[in-house]
Amino acid sequence: IGILLIIIGILSIVLKTIFTTNKYLNSITKTRSIQLTVLGILLSVITGMFFYADAGTAYAVQFMSGGDKMITTQGVKLKYWGRVIPLSYEISIKDIIVDNKKDLPEDGQGIYNRKAQKWEFSDAIKAEISTSVIVGVNINDEEVFLNMADRNKSEGKLIFGRVLPNIDAAIKNTCKLMDAQDYISGQASDFDRYFRDQLENGMYQVEQYYEAENSNEIVGDTTTIRKIAVGKSSKQKKFRIKKNKNGTIVRDASNSLKQYGLKIYQAQVTGIDWEESFDERLDLQKNEVAQTQLEKQQAEREYYRAKKEVAKGESEKAKERARLEKIQIQQTI
């Protein structure tokens, strides 16, 4: 606005000198033009000298002289016509399962939402995975913060250029390490643990190996087992975390968010939408488990019915024995 007022003020003086007969230009006095110019200069000085720091946001101020400074407190601050890079203390990043991108909540300062992607587990089952990650910037070390701000220039570049690729790599690696069947069988907590660990400490290096696949799949509890044939036995390609001779996990440290002074406050899977074929398989398994439980209940019912009949027969035998003994005693007397 200040620059615009300066341009209008100077142009009005110049054009009035050139076009002396124009009634519109003659209506603007020289004093008014000078006032507009001065007002524009004042506005430019004020906006170039000061800025307002919001709560919950850290600022890297890069001065024209070449120095820089971190500001973490709220209020009106001096910037001396320098560049200001705002970064939220905590940045929320969510992958959300929606049918259309238009259904996503709006982004804002410190809030980034995107449509969940499809990922493939080690057993070739695909699913859309929604995640919730909260990343915090390091405001305790000014040098680290300013270096990170200088390298990324803006919060958007930090998220889209650094954080989101790391999130994608962590999900991809974790899906490689786990079957979809394992996930729904109780390893969901392991998925969250692997996911967060890689974001904090660097991506796992994984290696390929082969494991013999069972010819039958067991469904049900430990007392009653129903086996479902799944085909001939074969070797299945798997992935595992690579470790060195000391048993320490081998990581790709170049992808760690620690080098940017970022801390992971939260990283978890909030929902999974399996592909249709796997949903059908789950329904079949549920039916098999339900059938197994039903047969178990029927077997238990028959078992107790048989015991009841035996007990009833023993009771009748005891009554008959007592009657005959009574007759025998009477005859003996």
C-alpha positions in Angstrom: 0.0 0.0 0.0 2.8 2.4 0.9 4.6 1.8 -2.5 1.3 2.3 -4.3 0.7 5.6 -2.6 4.2 6.8 -3.4 3.7 5.9 -7.1 0.3 7.6 -7.2 1.7 10.8 -5.6 4.7 11.0 -7.9 2.7 10.2 -11.1 0.1 12.8 -10.2 2.8 15.5 -10.0 4.5 14.5 -13.2 1.3 14.1 -15.2 -0.1 17.4 -14.0 3.0 19.1 -15.3 2.7 17.4 -18.7 -1.1 17.7 -19.2 -1.9 21.1 -17.8 -5.4 21.3 -19.4 -6.7 18.0 -18.0 -9.5 18.8 -15.5 -9.1 15.5 -13.6 -5.4 16.2 -13.0 -6.1 19.8 -12.1 -8.5 18.7 -9.4 -5.5 17.1 -7.6 -3.5 19.8 -5.9 0.3 19.6 -5.5 -0.1 19.6 -1.8 -2.4 16.5 -2.0 0.2 14.7 -4.2 3.0 15.5 -1.7 0.8 14.2 1.1 0.1 10.9 -0.6 3.8 10.5 -1.3 4.8 11.2 2.3 2.1 8.9 3.6 3.3 6.1 1.3 6.9 6.6 2.5 5.7 6.5 6.2 3.7 3.3 5.5 6.7 1.7 3.8 9.0 2.6 6.6 6.6 1.2 9.3 5.9 -2.1 7.5 9.6 -2.5 6.6 10.7 -1.7 10.2 8.2 -3.7 12.2 6.2 -6.9 12.1 3.8 -8.6 14.5 4.8 -12.0 16.0 1.9 -14.3 16.6 1.8 -16.6 19.6 2.9 -20.2 19.0 5.1 -19.2 16.1 8.9 -18.9 16.0 10.5 -16.4 13.5 13.8 -16.4 11.8 14.6 -12.7 10.9 17.3 -12.3 8.2 18.6 -8.8 8.2 19.8 -6.9 5.1 23.2 -6.5 6.8 23.6 -10.3 6.6 22.9 -11.3 10.2 19.9 -13.2 11.5 18.0 -13.7 14.7 15.4 -16.0 16.2 12.2 -14.5 17.8 9.9 -16.7 19.8 7.9 -14.1 21.8 4.6 -12.5 20.9 4.1 -8.8 20.0 5.5 -6.1 17.7 9.1 -6.8 16.7 11.8 -5.0 14.6 12.9 -6.5 11.4 14.8 -3.5 9.7 13.5 -4.3 6.2 14.8 -7.9 6.6 13.2 -11.1 5.6 10.9 -12.9 8.1 10.5 -16.7 8.0 7.6 -17.9 10.3 7.6 -21.5 11.6 4.9 -22.9 13.9 6.1 -24.5 17.2 4.1 -27.6 16.4 3.0 -28.6 12.9 0.1 -31.0 12.3 0.3 -33.2 9.2 -2.5 -35.6 8.4 -3.2 -38.2 5.7 -7.0 -38.5 5.6 -9.0 -41.2 3.8 -11.5 -39.3 1.6 -13.1 -40.0 -1.8 -12.3 -36.6 -3.1 -9.6 -34.0 -2.4 -12.3 -31.4 -2.1 -13.5 -33.1 1.1 -10.2 -32.4 2.8 -10.2 -29.8 5.7 -8.5 -26.5 4.8 -4.8 -26.1 5.4 -3.5 -23.3 7.6 -0.4 -22.0 9.3 0.9 -25.2 11.0 -1.8 -27.4 9.6 -1.4 -29.6 6.5 -3.8 -32.2 5.2 -3.6 -34.4 2.2 -5.5 -37.4 0.7 -4.3 -40.7 2.0 -2.3 -42.8 -0.5 -2.5 -46.6 -1.2 0.4 -48.7 0.1 1.2 -52.3 -0.5 2.0 -54.7 2.4 4.5 -57.6 2.0 1.7 -60.0 1.1 0.7 -57.7 -1.9 -2.4 -56.5 -0.1 -3.0 -52.8 -0.7 -4.7 -50.3 1.6 -5.2 -46.6 2.0 -3.5 -45.6 5.3 -4.5 -42.4 7.2 -1.8 -41.1 9.6 -1.5 -38.2 12.1 2.0 -36.7 12.7 2.8 -33.7 14.8 6.3 -32.3 14.2 7.9 -29.7 16.5 10.7 -27.2 15.7 13.7 -26.8 18.0 13.5 -23.4 19.6 16.0 -24.2 22.4 19.0 -24.0 20.0 19.0 -20.8 18.1 21.8 -21.9 15.8 20.1 -25.1 14.7 16.8 -23.2 14.2 18.3 -20.5 12.1 20.3 -23.0 10.0 17.1 -25.0 9.3 15.1 -21.8 8.4 17.9 -20.7 6.1 18.0 -24.0 4.3 14.3 -24.3 3.8 13.2 -20.7 3.4 9.6 -21.3 4.4 7.4 -23.7 6.4 5.7 -25.0 3.3 9.0 -26.0 1.7 10.1 -27.7 5.0 6.9 -29.8 5.1 6.6 -30.6 1.4 10.3 -31.0 0.7 11.5 -32.7 3.9 8.8 -34.0 6.2 6.3 -35.5 3.8 8.9 -37.5 1.9 10.1 -38.9 5.2 6.6 -39.9 6.2 6.1 -41.7 2.9 9.4 -43.5 3.2 8.5 -44.6 6.8 5.1 -45.9 5.7 6.6 -47.7 2.7 9.3 -49.4 4.8 6.9 -50.4 7.5 4.5 -52.0 5.0 7.3 -54.0 3.6 8.1 -55.5 7.0 4.5 -56.7 7.7 1.7 -58.8 6.1 -1.7 -57.3 6.1 -2.8 -60.5 7.9 -0.2 -59.8 10.6 -1.5 -56.2 11.0 -5.1 -57.3 11.8 -3.8 -60.2 13.9 -2.4 -57.9 16.6 0.7 -56.2 15.1 -0.9 -52.8 14.6 1.1 -51.5 17.6 4.3 -52.7 16.0 3.4 -50.8 12.8 3.0 -47.5 14.9 6.3 -48.2 16.7 8.3 -48.8 13.4 6.6 -45.8 11.8 7.6 -43.4 14.6 11.1 -44.8 15.2 12.0 -44.3 11.5 10.8 -40.7 11.5 12.8 -39.9 14.7 16.0 -41.8 14.1 16.2 -42.5 10.3 14.9 -45.0 7.8 15.6 -48.7 8.3 17.7 -50.4 5.7 15.7 -53.6 4.8 16.9 -56.8 3.2 15.1 -59.5 1.3 14.8 -63.1 2.3 12.6 -66.1 1.6 10.4 -68.0 4.0 8.5 -71.3 3.4 4.8 -70.7 3.2 2.5 -73.2 5.1 0.2 -75.3 3.0 -2.6 -74.7 5.4 -3.9 -71.7 7.2 -5.1 -72.1 10.8 -8.2 -70.2 11.8 -9.8 -70.4 15.3 -8.6 -70.7 18.9 -6.1 -73.1 20.4 -8.5 -75.7 21.5 -10.5 -76.2 18.3 -8.6 -75.7 15.0 -10.0 -75.6 11.5 -7.4 -75.8 8.7 -8.1 -74.1 5.4 -6.1 -75.2 2.4 -4.4 -72.3 0.6 -2.6 -74.2 -2.1 0.8 -75.9 -2.5 3.6 -75.0 -0.2 6.0 -72.4 -1.7 8.7 -69.9 -0.8 7.4 -66.4 -0.1 9.5 -63.3 -0.5 9.8 -61.3 2.7 11.7 -58.3 4.0 13.3 -57.7 7.4 15.3 -55.0 9.2 18.9 -55.1 8.3 21.3 -55.4 11.3 25.1 -55.3 11.7 27.2 -57.9 13.4 26.5 -56.3 16.8 22.8 -56.6 16.3 22.3 -52.9 15.8 19.7 -51.7 13.3 21.3 -50.3 10.1 19.7 -47.0 9.2 19.8 -44.4 6.4 20.7 -41.5 8.6 20.5 -39.0 5.7 16.6 -39.1 6.0 16.5 -38.4 9.7 14.4 -35.3 10.7 16.8 -34.7 13.6 19.3 -33.0 11.2 16.7 -30.3 10.7 16.2 -29.8 14.4 12.7 -31.3 14.2 11.1 -33.5 16.9 8.3 -36.0 16.5 5.6 -35.4 19.1 3.1 -37.8 17.6 3.2 -40.4 14.8 0.4 -43.0 14.5 -1.9 -44.7 12.1 -5.5 -43.5 12.6 -7.2 -45.7 10.0 -6.8 -48.3 7.2 -9.1 -48.9 4.3 -8.3 -52.3 2.8 -8.8 -53.2 -0.8 -12.1 -55.0 -1.6 -10.5 -58.5 -2.2 -9.0 -58.4 1.3 -12.3 -57.3 2.9 -13.9 -60.3 1.2 -11.1 -62.6 2.6 -11.7 -61.1 6.1 -15.4 -61.9 5.8 -14.6 -65.5 4.9 -12.3 -65.8 7.9 -14.9 -64.3 10.2 -17.4 -66.9 8.9 -14.9 -69.7 9.4 -14.1 -68.6 13.0 -17.8 -68.3 13.7 -18.4 -71.8 12.3 -15.6 -73.1 14.4 -17.0 -71.5 17.6 -20.4 -72.9 16.7 -19.1 -76.4 16.3 -17.2 -76.1 19.5 -20.3 -75.1 21.3 -22.2 -78.0 19.8 -19.5 -80.5 20.7 -19.5 -79.2 24.3 -23.3 -79.5 24.4 -23.1 -83.1 23.2 -20.4 -83.9 25.7 -22.4 -82.6 28.6 -25.5 -84.2 27.4 -23.7 -87.6 27.3 -22.4 -87.0 30.8 -25.9 -86.2 31.9 -27.2 -89.5 30.5 -24.4 -91.4 32.2 -25.2 -89.7 35.5 -28.9 -90.4 35.1 -28.2 -94.1 34.4 -25.9 -94.4 37.4 -28.6 -92.8 39.5 -31.2 -95.3 38.3 -28.8 -98.2 38.9 -28.2 -97.0 42.4 -32.0 -96.9 43.1 -32.5 -100.4 41.7 -29.6 -101.8 43.7 -31.0 -100.2 46.9 -34.5 -101.7 46.2 -33.1 -105.2 45.6 -30.9 -105.1 48.7 -33.9 -104.1 50.7 -35.9 -107.1 49.4 -32.9 -109.4 50.1 -32.6 -108.2 53.7 -36.4 -108.8 54.2 -36.2 -112.3 52.8 -33.1 -113.1 55.0 -34.9 -111.9 58.1 
